[in-house]
Amino acid sequence: MQYVLGCDLGTSYFKVSLVDEQGCCRGIGRAKTPKLLKGPEVLTPPDAFWEALGSCIRQAVSAADASPHDIKGVSYGSQATSFLLADSEMKPLTDLVLWPTVYTDEVYPEHRELFSREDFLETTGLGFLGGGLTTSLLWTKRNRSGLFRSASRCVTISDFFLYGLTGTSCADTSTSEILGLLDVRSKTWWDPALETLEVDRSFFADTAVPGTYVGDTRKGNPAGLPQGIPVFAGGIDHMVAAVGAGIGYAAEASESTGTVLACVTVRDDYHPRSGVCVSDYPEGGAYLYLAHESDGASVIEWYRDAYLPDMSIDDMLDLAETVPHGSRGVRYAPELGNLAFNGNSEETDHPVYIRSICEHLGKRTGFLLDM
């Protein structure tokens, strides 16, 4: 039997699925995303990245009672704005800096000036000013100037995945479009954005739309896959999830509750607007519209880590189902702080609190869909 391998390079977990020719999932592998906390930085060492991913692949192959040689294609869904700096030979100079890293709350003047350009939204399709990659690179340039000068390439986590497997340097447009550095319609790096960083186009990999053949797995690749398997460009995780769920065919909108909460719709027209990121739809002639916010499944994980460390997420959701709609007057109130609640409950009541988080996420999903 032949399979395709899908890799989810998530913020909380790496997940891998082995899917047969009928589209049925035959094996799943899962591992916590390896992370080191170093001051404001959330880091993944390159070797730990491949070790975790290789473990997931072995789990999936074993669960399917398959052989790695039965895999006939590989692609991925990726987290946004996570990157490392590399030298001219693509050797990492840093760990992977994951997107939850917040070097500074300051919006640098050159970043604000870029975002304020009349043509920024129309060109990049990015309707929100976040810290993200631009702020991280500007911070590095200001505070670690020697490191920044020695770097020849900024490598996003999806670029890192593709290069490790194939030896080809390639940036998928879906992941790149959320950086605010890409001209969405021409699918090329936008020179005014690069001028903000004082780098040229060689600082980033050449772009490819999702679904593009990138190359074959190379001998001795760090994921432990056999040589010669075709690898294809993927995209940002929520966009890929939407396509896999049948957006444009089975439904007009898709919701995914990962570390962040996101909603995606598909439209034939290109009409960027505030609060939304516009990205490629793989089949061409249409665009995906993404609205998101930071409070997603991470809130439930925070609650578990704080109060129920030995309980699974599924068991927590089962507890929430025992509580009626309205959470007995308790409301999750993120505006008051992390894991803050207000309402009528005077004692810690885990089912009620978990239910209130779930109801909050449901309401926010509706808000994002309206955008």
N, C-alpha and C positions, 0 to 999 in steps of 0.2 A: 504494500500500500504506500502511496505517496502522500506527503504532508507539506504544509507551509508552516513556518514558524513566525509567530507574532510576539514581539517583545514590548512590554510596557515599562518604560523607564520612568517610573513614578517617583514622587517626592517621598512618600512614606514606604512604599514597597516596589521592588522590581517584580514583575509578573510575566510569565511566558506561557503561551498556549500553542499546542500542536493541533492543527486543524486538517481534517482529511479532505478528499476531493469533493465530497458532498457538503462541505461546510460544517461538519460536525466536529466539535472540540473533543479530542481524544486524550489529551493529557495537559495538565497544568503544573507549573512550577512557581514557587513564590519565595521571596526572601526580603527581609527588611533592607531598605536602602541603606547602605553603609554610610554613616555620617559621623563626622567629628565636629564638636563645637569648640571654636577657638575665638574667644571674645565675641565680636559681632558676626563672625564668619560661621557658616554651615558648610562643611567641606566633605567631599568624597575623594579619598586618594585613588589615583588611576588604577593601581593594582587591585584595590578593594572593589572597585566598580566591576572589573572583569571577573573577579572571584565570585561575587554575588550573582552576576549574570550567568556565568558558567554553571553554578549550582542550580539555578532555576531551569536551565536548559536540560541538565541531566535529570532533574525531577520530572519534567514534562515528558521526556523521551521514555523514562522508566514507566511512568503512569500509563503511557499509550502502548507499552510493550512493543516499542518500535526500535529502530536503529537510527543513529544520526545520519546514516547514508540514505535513509528514506526521505530526508528533508530536501525539497526541490525549490524552495524559495524562502527568503527572510525579509521582514520589514519590521516597523516599530511605530509606537506612539511615544512622544517625548514631552518632558516638562519644558517650560519656557525659561529663557534668559539665564540658564545655568551654563557656565563656561569655564575654560581654563586658558592660560596663555602658553604658547609653545614657541620653540625656536624655529629656525629656517628648515630644519629637518623633521619638524612636527613632533619633536620630543617635548613632553610637558615640562614647563618651568614652574607650574603651580599645581596644586590639587584642583579638582573641579569645585568651583565656587557655586553652590546651589542658590536658587532664586530667593529663598527666605533670608539670605544674608542682607543685612541693612548696615552699610558702612556709615551712612549719615542720613539724617532726615532733611538735610539742606537740599534744595533744588538749585544746582549750580546755574549761574547767570547764562552761560552758553547753552545749557540744556533748555532753560526756559525760553531763551531767544529762538532756539530751533523749533520748539513746540508752538511758539507764538506766530511763526511764519504763516502767511495767508495760505500757502500751498502745502503746509504740513499734512493736514487731515486728508486733503484730496489725494496727495501723493502716496502717503504711507498707509492710509486706511486705519490708522491707530487713533481712536477717539478718547484716549485717556493719557494723562501724564503720570507715569509711575517712576519709581527709582530704577529698577531693572538694570539691564546691561549697560546702558549709557552712563548712569550714575556710578556703577561699579567701576567702569573703565576710567571715568573722569577722576574718581577718588584714587584709584591706583596710580594714575598719571601724576596726581598732586602729591601723594603720600609715599609712593614707592616708585619714584621716577626711574631709578636704575633698572628695576625689574621691567617697567613698561618699555624703556628704551631698548632693552635686550630682546623683547618679544617680537617675533616676526608674524605671528598669527594669533588671532582670537578664535578659539575653537569651541563652538557650542557643544552641549552634551550629545546632541544628535550627530553633529559632525564627527565627534570623537568616536561614537559608535560605528559610523560608516567607515571611517579611516582605519579603525582597528580591525574590522572584518575584511576590508577589501584593499586597503592601501590607497584608495582614491579619496582625495579631499573634495568634499561636496557638502553644500548647505541646502537643506530642503526649504522651499519658499514658505511653507506653512509655519514652521518654527521661526523662521527669519522674520516673517511679517509682524510678529508681535514685539520686535525689537525697536521699531520706530526708525529703522535705518534703511529700509528697502522701499523702492518704488514698486508698488503692488502690481500695477498693470504691465510695466515693462519687465518685471521680475529681475531687476538688477539693483545693485547697491546704489543708494541715492547720494550723489556727491556732496550736497550741502550738509547732510548728516555726518558723512565721513570727515568733512572739514571741521566739524565741531570737535571731533576726537583728534584731529590733525593726523589722520592716517589715510592711506590710499586703499584702493580696492583689493590689493593683494593681501591686506590684513585679514580679510574674510575669504572663505572658500567660494568658488563658483556655485551658483544656485541651480537647483533642479526642482521641478514641480513634483508633488507627491505621486508616487507610482512609477517614477522614472527609474529605469535600470541603471544602477551605479557601477556594478562590477561583481565579480565572483569572490567568494571567500578565499583568502590567500592561505598558503601553507603555513602552519604554525600560528594561526590567528589566536588572540588571547581568550576568545570564547570557547575554544576547544572544538569548533565545528570542523567537519571534513572540508578539504579544499574543493573549490569548484561549484559551490552553491550560489545561484544568482541572488543578489541583494538589491532591494529596491528602496528608494527614498520614501520615508513615511511622513509624519507631520506632528503637529502639536496634539497632545493626548486627547483633549476634549473634541477637537475637530475629527480626529481619527475615530473616536468612539461614536460620534454622530453618524459618520459615513457607515461604520459597521452596523449600527442599529437600523439603518435603512432610510436615513434622511434623504428627502428628494424622491423617495419611492414609497415607503411605508408611512411616512409622516412628514410634516412640514417643520417640526421642531424636535430637538433632543435635549434632554437634561442629563448631566452627569455630576455626581457628588463625589469628587475625589478629595484631595487635600483642600482644594478650593471648590466652590460651587460654580457651575457654569451652565449656560443655556446656549444652544446653537440653532440657527435657522438657515435655510438656503433660499437665495433669491437670484433671479436672472440679471438684475441690474446692479450697477456699482454705485452705491450711494452712501459713502461714509458719514457717520454721525457721532456725536459725543457719547461716550460711555461704551462704545462698541469697537471691536477689532474686526476688520474685513480680511478674509483670507481666500486662497484658491479652493475651488471645488475640484476634485481630481479629474472629473470628466471634461472640464473646460466649459466655457460659455456661461458659467454661473459662479456665484461667490457664497462663501459661508460667513455668517455674521455671528460673532461670539460676544456675549456679555457675561461677566463673571464678578465674583467678590471673594475675599480671602477666607471667610468663614464657611468651611465645608465640612467634610467628614473629620477634619482635624479637630473640630470642637468635641466630637464624641470621643476621639482618641485621647484628647486632653483630659476629659472627664474620667475615662477609664484609668488612665495613668495616675490620676490624683486620688481616686476613690475605689476603683474596682480593678486593680492590676491583674488579677487572676481570671477575669471574666472575658469571654470573647465578645466581639462586636455584635455577632448574631444573637447571643444570649441577652445582651443589653437591649437590643431592639425588641426581643420577645417580652422583656419587662415593660417596655414602653407601651406595648399593645394592651397591657392590662389596665391602663389608665384611660379614662374617657376623654373625648375631645374637649379642649380647653385647659387641660393639665391642672385641673382643680384650682384655677386662678393664678398659677405660677407662670411667669414669663421669663424666658431667657433674655437677658438684657446686656448685650455686648457693649453697649455704649457706657455701661458702668464699670467695665473692666473684664478681663478674661474670666470665664466661668462665673459671671455674675447673674444673679436671679433676683426678681422681685415678685411679690404676690402674697398669698395667704398661708403658705406652708411655713411653720415655725421649726420643724425638725427636718433633718436630712432624710429625704424620701427619694431614693434613687430612681424608682420608676417614674415618679412625677417629673423630676429634673431632666431625665433622659427624654421623656415625652415632650417637655417644653422646648428642648433643643431641636428635636425633630420637627415640631410644629413651626418653629422659627425658620428652619431651613425650607420647609414647604412654602411659607409665605414669601420668603426671599426668592424662591424659584419663580413664583408668579410675577414678582416684580421684574425679574430679569427677562422673562418671556415678553413682558409688555414693552421692554426697551427695543 
